[in-house]
Amino acid sequence: VRFTLDPPEGTSWTMAGATYESGETATVEEGTYTVSFGALAGYDAPAPQEIAVTAGGSVERTAAYTALAAEDGTLIFTLVPAEGTRWIVAGTTNASGDAVSLPAGNYTVSFGALNGYTKPANRTVAVLSGQTTSETAAYTVKPVPLTVKLSPTNDVGLQAEARWSIAGMDGAHASGESVKVDPGTYTISACDVDGWTTPAATNVTINVGASSKTVTLKYTVAPVVPATGTVRFTLDPPEGTSWTMAGA
């Protein structure tokens, strides 16, 4: 008895308690036998066959395995932040946490734009049959240019000395200089300059998605305080007498 199996790799057939590979020949006594077929991942085995073996005769048969339809896999992307973000795979656009059923294979995942953020780079992901693949992708906040102007801008002496700074950050900056910062609230202050009244510190809020932020801090000329001295007259007699100076 000989069975040729399709596919030949990894398949087997069993008769009278013995197991054979595709193309092997079994020698048995005459009689009727049931031939069964071994399991093969991803395939349905052929149904058992009954054969009759006669004295001196031979039986040659073929049997084909049937490929199973591949089971879809599931792909899930968690996005940070979740609100307003999207991921795209195989032509479908999905929100953070959505589960997408796909045939097994490799897929390129891209990401939708979000105002004020840099989107993640495209990513290649393998989806496996019957399995769930979970991935995470984070958007990056775009920094915003913050510019502080110190006025009056036409005073050369002031502009040479005046500087501004951000609380909690290193560095002092000249009027009109820009610094890139993440969205948030910052305290801006100016340094002291002789002859000028320093502007009060101010809080500045920069929103996500802003293209830029400009703030003006205004110095004022410090009031001139005249120098003073003392004058004293002693009058004789002291009673009933007085003296006047500068209207007093």
Salt bridges, closest charged atoms under 4 A:
GLU135 OE1 - ARG123 NH1 3.24
GLU177 OE2 - HIS173 ND1 3.30
